[in-house]
Amino acid sequence: MRQAWIIDDDDEMNHAVRLMLELLDFEVLTYRAARPAAKMLLDGRRPDLIVLDINMPEVTGMDFLEFLGMRAELKGLPVIMLSTEASDVRVNEAMKLGASGFVSKPVTIEELETVIAKALPEQRKRKPRGGSNVS
């Protein structure tokens, strides 16, 4: 089973996104801060996907994206930004730093599924929740 990490300091958002990702067949780990997740990455753990909030205390989502971009072994790790800050400037900044996608809070499962399909091309080949074939 594929693994996704959620990095967000909002417990309610972590819970909601966790449920959505589990419905999309991900095993999910949640982190309330970026530093513990960064430590796990430095220890060699790799998720298939990271869902990352921008506004967090101490280490922001943008800081975390910069950290990923500075480490060759972590470049290309699919990261979907999840934020209430969805201005064009903020979205463009995140994408330039290496984000694979961006969704606004509150997010629906359909929005999350769409951005995951773009970030993880093999997702498109999977059957959707309803069981019909995807073209």
C-alpha positions as CSV (number, residue, x, y, z in Angstrom):
1,M,0.0,0.0,0.0
2,R,1.2,3.5,-0.8
3,Q,2.0,5.8,2.0
4,A,1.2,9.5,2.4
5,W,2.3,11.9,5.1
6,I,0.3,14.9,6.2
7,I,2.2,17.7,7.7
8,D,-0.2,20.2,9.2
9,D,-0.4,21.8,12.7
10,D,-4.3,21.7,12.6
11,D,-5.6,18.5,14.2
12,E,-9.0,18.7,12.6
13,M,-7.5,19.2,9.1
14,N,-5.1,16.3,9.7
15,H,-8.1,14.1,10.7
16,A,-10.2,15.1,7.7
17,V,-7.4,14.7,5.1
18,R,-6.3,11.4,6.7
19,L,-9.8,10.0,6.2
20,M,-9.8,11.2,2.6
21,L,-6.4,9.7,1.9
22,E,-7.4,6.4,3.5
23,L,-10.5,6.3,1.2
24,L,-8.0,6.8,-1.7
25,D,-6.0,3.7,-0.6
26,F,-3.1,5.3,1.2
27,E,-1.6,4.4,4.5
28,V,-1.3,7.7,6.3
29,L,1.1,9.2,8.9
30,T,0.4,12.6,10.3
31,Y,2.9,15.2,11.6
32,R,1.9,18.4,13.5
33,A,5.2,20.0,12.5
34,A,7.7,19.8,9.7
35,R,10.8,19.0,11.8
36,P,9.8,15.5,12.8
37,A,8.9,14.7,9.2
38,A,12.3,16.1,8.0
39,K,14.0,13.9,10.5
40,M,12.2,10.8,9.2
41,L,13.3,11.8,5.6
42,L,16.9,12.2,6.7
43,D,16.7,8.8,8.4
44,G,15.8,7.3,5.0
45,R,12.0,6.9,5.2
46,R,10.2,7.9,2.1
47,P,6.5,8.3,1.6
48,D,4.9,8.1,-1.9
49,L,3.2,11.5,-1.3
50,I,3.4,14.4,1.2
51,V,0.4,16.7,1.9
52,L,1.9,19.9,3.3
53,D,0.4,23.0,5.0
54,I,2.1,26.3,4.3
55,N,1.4,28.1,7.5
56,M,2.9,26.3,10.5
57,P,4.9,27.6,13.4
58,E,8.7,27.3,13.4
59,V,9.2,25.6,10.0
60,T,6.7,26.7,7.4
61,G,5.6,24.6,4.4
62,M,7.7,26.8,2.1
63,D,10.8,26.2,4.4
64,F,10.1,22.5,4.1
65,L,9.9,22.7,0.3
66,E,13.3,24.5,0.3
67,F,14.7,21.8,2.5
68,L,13.6,19.1,0.0
69,G,15.0,21.1,-2.9
70,M,18.4,21.3,-1.3
71,R,18.8,17.6,-0.9
72,A,19.4,15.6,-4.2
73,E,17.9,12.4,-2.7
74,L,14.6,14.2,-1.9
75,K,14.1,16.2,-5.1
76,G,11.1,15.0,-7.0
77,L,9.3,13.7,-3.9
78,P,5.6,14.5,-4.7
79,V,4.3,17.3,-2.4
80,I,0.8,18.7,-2.5
81,M,0.4,22.0,-0.8
82,L,-2.8,22.5,1.3
83,S,-3.5,26.0,2.5
84,T,-6.0,28.7,3.1
85,E,-3.4,30.9,1.2
86,A,-4.2,30.3,-2.4
87,S,-3.3,33.5,-4.1
88,D,-1.6,33.1,-7.5
89,V,1.6,34.5,-6.0
90,R,1.7,31.9,-3.2
91,V,0.7,29.0,-5.6
92,N,3.4,30.0,-8.1
93,E,6.0,30.3,-5.3
94,A,5.2,26.8,-4.0
95,M,5.3,25.4,-7.5
96,K,8.7,27.0,-8.2
97,L,10.0,25.5,-5.0
98,G,9.0,22.0,-6.2
99,A,5.4,21.4,-5.1
100,S,3.6,18.9,-7.3
101,G,0.2,20.5,-6.7
102,F,-1.8,22.9,-4.6
103,V,-5.3,22.7,-3.1
104,S,-7.2,25.2,-0.9
105,K,-8.6,24.5,2.5
106,P,-11.2,23.3,3.0
107,V,-10.5,20.5,0.5
108,T,-13.0,17.9,-0.9
109,I,-12.0,14.3,-1.7
110,E,-12.7,15.0,-5.4
111,E,-10.2,17.9,-5.4
112,L,-7.6,15.9,-3.5
113,E,-8.1,12.9,-5.8
114,T,-7.6,15.1,-8.9
115,V,-4.4,16.7,-7.6
116,I,-3.0,13.3,-6.6
117,A,-3.7,11.9,-10.0
118,K,-1.6,14.7,-11.5
119,A,1.2,14.3,-8.9
120,L,1.2,10.5,-9.1
121,P,0.6,9.5,-12.7
122,E,0.1,5.8,-11.8
123,Q,-3.0,7.0,-9.8
124,R,-4.8,7.6,-13.1
125,K,-4.6,3.8,-13.9
126,R,-6.4,2.9,-10.6
127,K,-10.1,2.3,-10.4
128,P,-11.9,5.1,-8.7
129,R,-13.9,4.6,-5.5
130,G,-17.0,3.7,-7.5
131,G,-15.3,0.8,-9.2
132,S,-15.8,2.0,-12.8
133,N,-12.9,2.2,-15.2
134,V,-11.0,5.5,-15.7
135,S,-10.3,6.6,-19.2
